[in-house]
Amino acid sequence: MMSQAKAEISMVCRFCQLECQRFGKHRNGLRRFRCPNCKKTFTESHQRTLGMMYTPQDRAVLTLQLLLEGNSIRSTERITNLDRNTIMRLLVLAGNRCRGLLLRKIEGVPVKDVEVDEIWGFVAKKQGHIYRGESADGIGDAWCFVAIERTTKLVLAWQVSKRGRADVDRFLGRLRYATSDQPFQLTTDGYHQYAKAITAGLRNRADYAQLIKVYGTPRDGEQRYSPGEVISTEVVPVMGNPDPARICTSHVERQNLTIRMGMRRMTRLTNAFSKKWGHLEAAYALHFAYYNFCRIHKTLRVTPAMEQGITDHIWTIAELIS
């Protein structure tokens, strides 16, 4: 415990009730004290970052900023001089905070135009590399479903999962939670699981249409990593009365590009991919919270949360994780 008379310069041993002597500094810069009688050492009182870490908040904020701007774990380690395990623990703790923040702040939001898409990634190894008999829990393909409001660019709901019907139903439950009861228009791509799931899960709430893109044959050398050129699109109304002029998935697809540019683990053809499922989910949660509350959208000139009326100012990363 700190001495009330000398809170800035001394500490009293909790066992001997004697004034401790200065005994150097902790590796994180905090002062250490040692009791002259029992020789026990103590660290000056402080507030832990994210409630659990000794890393000073300014270094933690710098670390998260680097991760959000596309740096890898090892690159961040070299810049900040923090151990990679500390960086990953910080990412997980911050991601959990951001996941809770998004659930609290984005609930019952009135929307008009919603676009849904999914972005592919993987954990540990690609799905085709899982050998027979190996458990596929927590490894292989990791699809991130994303729902974005077209006008405000607010990310309404997201989910990292596989790509089956149950996963689509669970994601639509999150979208239903995030949006108000007022009707809105919804557009997705042509993935076959969407039609039945949305018809059942958002009945009487959404005017729903699919925008199906038809791709040409990839050019030589692009068959493996690049999709073919879009040669035509097909609009398929599925439910309600969707406005043809508002059937679009361009904004959510642009969000997919933002993800690939801002999350190093989602950059293709690198060794920075996620090795654990929980780390990927934490990185997504941090990215979407930062995108909604901290990052100024170039077109809007404010953050999506400000445009939607959820907040009245631009948040800092320190505010995001506090």
SULGI-V278004 format. One record per pair of residues at least 12 apart in sequence whose C-alpha atoms are under 7 Angstrom apart, sorted by the first residue. I is the first residue (numbers start at 0). J is the second residue. Records with the same first field share a line. If there is no record, write none. Layout:
I=J / J
This chain:
0=13
10=32
12=34
17=34
18=34
19=32 / 33 / 34 / 35
20=32 / 33 / 34 / 35
21=33
27=53 / 54
29=42 / 43
30=42 / 43
31=43
49=92 / 320 / 321
60=316 / 317
62=75 / 79
67=261 / 262 / 286
68=261
69=260 / 261 / 262 / 263
70=263
71=263 / 271
90=281 / 282
91=278 / 281
93=285 / 320
94=281 / 282 / 284 / 285
95=281
96=320
97=284 / 285 / 288 / 320
98=284
101=288
105=155 / 177
106=176 / 177 / 178
107=176 / 177 / 178 / 179
108=177 / 178 / 179
109=178 / 179 / 181
110=148 / 178 / 183
111=183 / 184
112=148 / 149 / 183 / 184 / 185
113=146 / 147 / 148 / 149 / 184 / 185 / 186
114=146 / 147 / 148 / 149 / 185 / 186 / 187 / 248 / 251
115=145 / 146 / 147 / 186 / 187 / 251
116=144 / 145 / 146 / 187 / 188 / 251
117=142 / 143 / 144 / 145
118=142 / 143 / 144 / 255
119=141 / 142 / 143
120=140 / 141 / 142 / 265
121=139 / 140 / 141
122=138 / 139 / 140 / 141 / 272 / 273 / 274 / 275 / 276
123=138 / 139 / 273 / 274 / 275
124=138 / 139
125=139 / 140
126=139 / 140
137=276
138=276
140=161
141=159 / 160 / 161
142=159 / 160 / 161 / 162
143=157 / 158 / 159 / 160
144=157 / 158 / 159
145=157 / 158
147=251
149=250
151=303 / 306 / 307
152=303
153=291 / 303 / 304
154=287 / 291
155=174 / 177
156=173 / 174 / 177
158=170
159=280
164=192
167=196
168=196
171=200
180=204
181=204
182=204 / 205
183=204 / 205 / 206
184=205 / 206 / 207 / 241
185=205 / 206 / 207 / 208
186=207 / 208 / 209 / 210 / 246 / 247 / 248
187=208 / 209 / 210 / 248
188=209 / 210 / 211
189=209 / 210 / 211
194=237
198=238
205=239
206=238 / 239 / 240 / 241
207=236 / 237 / 238 / 239 / 241
208=235 / 236 / 237 / 238 / 241 / 246
209=234 / 235 / 236
210=232 / 233 / 234 / 235 / 246 / 247
211=232 / 233 / 234
212=229 / 231 / 232 / 233
213=229 / 230 / 231 / 232
214=227 / 228 / 229 / 230
215=227 / 228 / 229 / 230
291=303 / 304
292=304 / 313 / 314
293=313 / 314 / 315 / 316
